[in-house]
Amino acid sequence: MNTREEIKENIRRILGELDGRAELLLATKTVPAELINYAVTCGTRLIGENRVQELLEKYDSLDKENMEIHFIGHLQTNKVKYIIDKVSMIHSVDSLALASEIEKQAAKHNLTMKVLVEINIGSEAGKSGIAMEDTEEFLEKIGEFPHLQPCGLMIIPPKTEFPEENLHFFEKIYQKFIDIRVKKEDNKNWAVLSAGMSGDYLQAVSCGANLVRVGSAVFGARSYPV
Ligand SMILES: *Cc1c(COP(=O)(O)O)cnc(C)c1O
């Protein structure tokens, strides 16, 4: 794990590279709460956790008033109830079952949850996300849930040796994102394209991503490679 000084420098550098083109979300898995509390004082207040258990363990120690917490990892339907009142956006909606459980829990708490639809952009077997060609139909279905606000799309492209190899996926998802915006009657909330991580955030942003999820390039290498 990097020192506070390094974390601050990394965040400043990345914000400079992004130059206002995209928001920087800090992917904070394995990062202790006190370091997250420090990191959100360095220029971005957006954090993303990807495991329910880990978020719950840290939650009481987080300076919630200084940050906005998103859920970015694969979410099991039976765990929605633990995080529904703790996060402001869920990036990883990848099934109708998950969407309807979020609807149910959001209704119970009398809130509207912002969600992104996760697309399996590389059509990888065993990977989360709905198929690209099913996006519109899926959006139509979840559009009927009053406590869900679909705000955009999210992808985790295949692992590659060089970031350039995924450029075509970033281009494809941006095109889909724009197509949907054009077709949507009520599109003012359709605003987020979450793509790009430590190895490829510049490529993602050059293709139109406006939210990047960056972990190791800020905090250093992790002990588990999720
Ligand atoms: C860990 C993680 C990231 C960030 O990964 P890095 O390569 O460390 O930047 C982004 N998105 C999700 C869903 C993650 O779990």
The ligand as an ORCA input file, in Angstrom:
! r2SCAN-3c Opt
* xyz 0 1
  C     -10.669     -3.182     -8.354
  C     -11.621     -2.637     -9.311
  C     -11.300     -1.545    -10.107
  C      -9.939     -0.883    -10.094
  O      -8.942     -1.744    -10.502
  P      -7.425     -1.248    -10.628
  O      -6.855     -2.063    -11.727
  O      -6.792     -1.488     -9.325
  O      -7.473      0.202    -10.954
  C     -12.269     -1.070    -10.974
  N     -13.486     -1.627    -11.056
  C     -13.849     -2.674    -10.303
  C     -15.204     -3.247    -10.446
  C     -12.921     -3.212     -9.395
  O     -13.279     -4.263     -8.653
*
